[in-house]
């Protein structure tokens, strides 16, 4: 369910307080907010958002040209993939530029009479959200803008037609006209908006790409493809199973879950001290994530902490947790009762039940005394690191979160100790 974001009047109020109002003409007349937030074919001479950061002031105008280049509104010798890489890398490296990029994209996708340019602007927004979030201060504004485009395809087509007719009247005697393109090319704008909306919710929590390695062209391509082809990360279990139907039609479990689990064991994870507690190198995890999303497992993996970290990330990023939200109260109510805890598992939808049982079976291997001696990860430690990836508390109250964390751990511990998962052996 989509929570309703801030109102149009609140967005206008935010804009009036935060926009760095531009001027035009020899009398330096201030441009109105609506013009400041409408497509512009020219360049800008200062940032769109008020800032005291000199580096941001310097980079903002150049970034506006990059946005125009990506959208096809400015000629460039760079291909669009490289333009996106340069743009994303600037913002990924300089936090103060991120809100500036998003407000520039809002501007260039408002009252834009070229559908192709419009779609490419939304595409760049979607790509950017794969790498970094807006600031908390700007998030609600961006969320409100995206929300208003979730079902706007007919309105957009009508608006483009109106603007084109208006411009044609004004420019009837002028030879210089922007090439109009009202035909829909590629995806509907609502498709981009829905993807961006979901991506914004996630990136606001996760914070985007981590590590020291800068974004790569391969990651840019992957972020663009994810708009149409759902990633194996951050999707629902149903979407993941649907996506793997062509490649692995007979599988009852997500390929990504079984492959990463098997990799942890193949690399001796059950004999590795601190497995699941000690994180793998974040850049190596990112690189593996990219390959797994293309159905590839590299043959040169050596550190079991890498697939172990990615496996935890996969569980954590599921759109809905392995144990769906409607069963959460029942889980934390039965955190001390083995029979009741096992009974909850039987109530889960079939796919969730299989995925959870596979995970518990996997953790039961590590809980064996012979392995605990090496890993120093007993059943309590395993439950502590894995519970947050299976259950999600919806409360904002720190006291409730703290209290429920203990119950979540205890519930998962009950399953590791008491759940019979023998039927899962050999299942893929």
C-alpha positions in Angstrom: 0.0 0.0 0.0 1.3 3.5 -0.9 1.2 6.0 1.9 -0.1 9.3 0.7 2.7 11.9 0.6 2.6 15.6 1.3 -0.1 17.7 -0.3 0.4 20.0 -3.4 0.2 23.1 -1.2 2.9 21.8 1.1 5.1 21.1 -1.9 4.5 24.7 -3.1 5.4 26.0 0.3 8.6 23.8 0.4 9.6 25.1 -3.1 9.1 28.8 -2.1 11.4 28.3 0.9 14.1 26.2 -0.8 14.4 27.2 -4.4 17.2 29.5 -5.4 15.1 31.9 -7.4 16.6 32.8 -10.8 16.3 36.0 -12.7 16.1 36.9 -16.4 16.4 39.8 -18.8 18.3 43.1 -18.4 16.1 44.1 -15.5 16.9 40.8 -13.7 13.3 40.0 -13.1 12.7 37.0 -10.8 11.4 33.9 -12.6 8.2 32.5 -11.0 8.2 29.2 -9.2 6.2 27.6 -11.9 8.7 28.6 -14.5 11.6 27.6 -12.3 10.0 24.1 -12.2 9.2 23.8 -15.9 11.3 22.3 -18.7 14.1 24.6 -19.8 16.0 24.3 -23.0 18.8 26.8 -22.0 21.5 26.6 -19.4 21.3 27.8 -15.7 23.8 30.1 -14.1 23.3 29.1 -10.5 22.0 26.0 -8.6 18.2 25.5 -8.3 18.4 24.9 -4.6 19.7 27.4 -2.0 23.2 26.3 -0.9 26.3 27.8 0.6 28.5 25.0 -0.6 30.9 26.4 -3.1 31.6 23.0 -4.7 27.9 22.4 -5.2 27.5 25.9 -6.7 30.2 25.1 -9.2 29.1 21.7 -10.2 25.3 22.3 -10.3 25.3 24.2 -13.6 27.5 21.6 -15.3 25.3 18.9 -14.0 22.2 20.6 -15.6 24.0 20.3 -18.9 24.6 16.6 -18.3 20.9 16.1 -17.5 20.0 17.8 -20.7 22.5 15.7 -22.6 21.1 12.5 -21.2 17.5 13.5 -22.1 18.6 14.4 -25.7 17.9 18.1 -25.2 21.6 19.1 -25.6 24.1 17.7 -28.1 27.1 15.8 -26.7 29.8 13.5 -28.0 29.4 11.1 -25.0 27.0 8.2 -25.2 24.0 8.3 -22.8 25.4 5.5 -20.7 28.6 7.5 -20.0 26.6 10.7 -19.4 24.6 8.8 -16.7 27.8 7.4 -15.2 29.4 10.9 -14.9 26.2 12.4 -13.4 25.7 9.6 -10.9 29.3 9.5 -9.9 29.3 13.3 -9.2 26.3 12.9 -6.9 27.5 9.7 -5.3 30.8 11.3 -4.4 29.3 14.7 -3.4 26.3 14.4 -1.1 25.3 18.0 -1.5 24.6 17.5 -5.2 22.0 14.8 -4.8 19.0 17.0 -4.0 20.1 19.4 -6.8 20.0 16.6 -9.3 16.6 15.4 -8.3 15.1 19.0 -8.4 16.7 19.4 -11.9 15.1 16.2 -13.0 11.7 17.4 -11.6 12.1 20.6 -13.6 13.1 18.9 -16.9 10.2 16.4 -16.6 7.6 19.1 -16.0 5.8 20.5 -19.0 8.2 18.7 -21.3 6.7 18.6 -24.8 9.0 15.8 -26.1 7.9 12.4 -24.9 11.2 10.8 -25.5 13.1 13.4 -23.5 10.5 13.1 -20.8 10.9 9.3 -20.6 14.7 9.6 -20.5 14.4 12.1 -17.7 12.4 9.7 -15.6 14.8 6.9 -16.6 17.8 9.0 -15.2 15.8 9.5 -12.0 15.2 5.7 -11.7 18.9 5.1 -12.3 20.0 7.7 -9.7 17.7 6.2 -7.1 19.7 2.9 -7.4 22.8 4.7 -6.1 21.7 7.4 -3.6 18.7 8.8 -1.8 17.7 12.4 -1.5 18.2 14.1 1.8 15.5 13.5 4.5 14.6 17.2 4.0 13.9 16.7 0.3 12.5 13.2 0.3 8.9 14.1 0.9 9.0 16.7 -1.9 10.4 14.1 -4.4 7.9 11.5 -3.1 5.0 13.9 -3.7 6.2 14.6 -7.2 6.6 10.9 -8.1 3.3 10.0 -6.4 1.4 12.4 -8.7 2.7 10.5 -11.8 1.7 7.0 -10.8 -1.5 7.1 -12.9 -0.9 10.1 -15.1 -0.3 8.8 -18.6 -3.5 10.2 -20.1 -3.0 13.5 -18.4 0.6 13.7 -19.6 -0.4 13.0 -23.3 -3.2 15.7 -23.0 -0.8 18.2 -21.4 1.9 17.6 -24.1 -0.8 18.2 -26.8 -1.9 21.5 -25.1 1.6 22.8 -24.7 2.5 21.9 -28.3 -0.7 23.7 -29.6 0.2 26.7 -27.5 3.8 26.8 -28.7 2.7 26.4 -32.3 0.5 29.4 -32.0 3.2 31.5 -30.5 5.9 30.3 -32.8 3.8 30.2 -36.0 6.1 32.9 -37.6 9.3 31.7 -36.1 11.5 29.2 -37.9 13.3 28.0 -34.9 11.3 25.4 -33.1 12.1 22.6 -30.8 11.4 19.3 -32.5 8.1 18.1 -31.1 7.6 14.5 -30.3 4.2 13.7 -28.8 4.2 10.0 -29.7 4.9 7.7 -26.9 8.3 6.0 -27.2 9.2 3.2 -24.9 7.6 2.8 -21.5 4.6 4.8 -20.1 5.6 7.4 -17.6 3.5 5.7 -14.9 5.8 2.6 -15.2 8.9 4.8 -14.4 6.9 6.6 -11.6 5.9 3.3 -9.9 9.4 2.0 -10.1 10.8 5.2 -8.7 8.3 5.3 -5.9 9.2 1.8 -4.7 12.9 2.5 -5.2 12.7 5.8 -3.2 11.0 3.9 -0.2 13.9 1.4 -0.2 16.8 3.7 -0.8 15.6 6.1 1.9 16.1 3.2 4.4 19.2 1.5 2.9 21.0 4.7 1.9 22.0 3.4 -1.6 25.3 2.1 -2.9 28.0 1.6 -0.2 31.7 0.9 -0.4 34.7 2.8 -1.8 34.5 1.8 -5.5 32.9 4.4 -7.7 29.8 3.4 -9.8 30.6 1.6 -13.0 28.9 1.5 -16.5 27.9 -2.1 -15.8 26.0 -0.9 -12.7 24.4 1.9 -14.7 23.2 -0.6 -17.3 22.0 -2.9 -14.6 20.1 -0.1 -12.9 18.4 0.8 -16.2 17.4 -2.8 -17.0 15.9 -3.2 -13.5 13.1 -0.7 -14.4 11.6 -3.3 -16.8 13.2 -6.6 -15.4 12.7 -6.8 -11.7 16.0 -7.4 -9.8 16.4 -10.6 -7.8 17.0 -8.2 -4.9 14.3 -6.0 -3.5 11.5 -7.8 -5.3 8.7 -10.0 -3.9 9.2 -13.8 -3.7 6.4 -14.1 -6.3 8.2 -11.8 -8.7 11.5 -13.6 -8.2 9.9 -17.0 -8.9 8.1 -15.6 -12.0 11.4 -14.2 -13.3 13.2 -17.5 -12.9 10.4 -19.5 -14.5 12.1 -19.4 -18.0 15.6 -20.2 -16.7 14.7 -22.7 -14.0 11.1 -23.8 -14.6 11.2 -26.8 -12.2 12.6 -25.0 -9.2 10.4 -24.6 -6.1 12.8 -22.3 -4.4 14.4 -19.0 -5.5 17.6 -19.8 -7.4 19.4 -16.9 -5.6 18.6 -18.3 -2.2 19.8 -21.9 -2.9 22.9 -20.8 -4.9 24.2 -18.3 -2.3 23.5 -20.8 0.5 25.4 -23.5 -1.3 28.3 -21.1 -2.0 28.7 -20.4 1.7 29.0 -24.1 2.4 31.2 -24.8 -0.6 33.7 -22.2 0.7 33.7 -23.7 4.2 31.4 -21.2 5.8 30.4 -23.7 8.5 34.0 -23.8 9.6 34.6 -20.0 9.4 34.8 -18.0 12.7 32.1 -15.2 12.8 30.2 -16.3 9.7 27.1 -14.1 9.2 28.4 -11.8 11.9 31.6 -10.6 10.2 30.6 -8.7 7.0 32.3 -9.4 3.7 34.1 -6.7 1.8 31.3 -4.3 0.7 32.8 -3.8 -2.8 33.2 -7.5 -3.3 29.6 -8.0 -2.2 28.4 -5.4 -4.6 30.3 -7.0 -7.5 28.8 -10.4 -6.6 25.3 -8.9 -6.4 25.7 -7.6 -9.9 26.7 -11.0 -11.2 24.0 -13.0 -9.3 21.4 -10.6 -10.8 22.5 -11.9 -14.2 22.2 -15.6 -13.1 26.0 -16.0 -12.7 28.1 -17.3 -9.9 31.8 -16.5 -10.4 34.2 -19.4 -10.0 36.9 -17.4 -8.2 35.1 -16.8 -4.9 37.3 -17.6 -1.9 35.8 -15.8 1.1 32.6 -17.4 2.4 31.7 -14.0 4.1 31.0 -12.5 0.6 28.1 -14.9 -0.3 27.0 -14.9 3.3 26.7 -11.1 3.4 24.9 -11.1 0.1 22.5 -13.8 1.3 21.6 -11.8 4.4 21.1 -8.8 2.1 18.8 -10.8 -0.2 16.5 -11.8 2.8 16.6 -8.2 4.2 15.8 -6.5 0.9 12.8 -8.7 0.0 9.8 -6.5 -0.7 7.8 -8.3 2.0 9.8 -10.3 4.6 10.0 -14.1 4.4 7.5 -14.2 7.3 4.7 -11.8 6.0 3.6 -8.9 8.1 0.2 -10.3 8.9 1.9 -13.1 10.9 4.3 -10.8 12.9 2.1 -10.5 16.0 1.6 -14.2 16.2 5.4 -14.7 16.0 6.3 -12.4 18.8 3.4 -13.7 20.9 4.8 -17.2 20.7 8.5 -16.5 21.1 8.8 -18.9 24.1 6.4 -21.6 22.9 8.1 -24.2 20.6 4.9 -25.8 19.4 3.1 -22.5 18.8 6.2 -21.2 16.9 6.3 -24.2 14.7 2.5 -24.0 14.1 2.9 -20.4 12.8 5.2 -21.7 10.0 2.5 -24.1 8.9 0.1 -21.2 8.4 2.4 -19.4 6.0 1.7 -19.3 2.2 3.4 -22.3 0.5 6.2 -20.3 -1.1 7.1 -18.4 2.1 6.9 -21.7 4.1 9.4 -23.4 1.7 11.8 -20.4 1.7 11.7 -20.1 5.5 12.2 -23.9 6.0 15.1 -23.8 3.6 16.7 -21.0 5.6 16.1 -22.7 9.0 17.5 -26.0 7.6 20.6 -24.0 6.4 21.0 -22.4 9.8 20.6 -25.8 11.6 23.8 -26.9 9.8 25.7 -24.1 11.5 24.0 -24.8 14.8 25.6 -28.2 15.1 28.0 -28.4 18.0 30.9 -29.5 15.8 30.5 -26.4 13.7 29.8 -24.0 16.6 33.2 -24.8 18.0 34.8 -23.3 14.9 32.4 -20.5 14.0 31.7 -19.3 17.6 28.2 -18.8 16.3 25.8 -20.7 18.5 22.1 -20.9 18.0 21.6 -17.6 19.9 24.1 -15.7 17.7 22.6 -17.2 14.5 19.1 -16.1 15.7 20.4 -12.6 16.6 22.0 -11.9 13.1 19.2 -13.5 11.1 16.0 -12.5 12.9 16.0 -8.9 11.5 16.2 -10.3 8.0 13.0 -12.4 8.5 10.8 -10.3 10.7 10.1 -6.5 10.4 8.7 -4.5 13.3 6.4 -1.7 11.9 6.5 0.4 15.1 8.3 3.7 15.3 8.5 3.6 19.1 12.1 2.8 20.2 10.9 0.9 23.3 8.6 -1.4 21.3 11.4 -2.0 18.7 13.8 -2.8 21.5 11.4 -5.2 23.2 10.3 -6.9 20.0 13.9 -7.4 18.8 14.4 -9.8 21.8 11.2 -11.6 20.9 12.1 -11.9 17.2 15.4 -13.4 18.1 13.8 -15.9 20.5 11.2 -16.9 18.0 13.8 -17.6 15.3 15.8 -19.5 17.9 12.7 -21.7 18.6 12.5 -22.6 14.9 16.2 -23.4 14.6 16.0 -25.7 17.6 12.5 -27.3 17.1 11.4 -27.1 13.4 11.7 -30.3 11.5 13.1 -29.4 8.1 14.2 -32.8 6.9 11.8 -32.6 4.0 13.8 -29.8 2.5 16.9 -31.9 1.8 17.6 -32.0 -2.0 14.8 -29.5 -2.8 15.7 -26.8 -5.3 
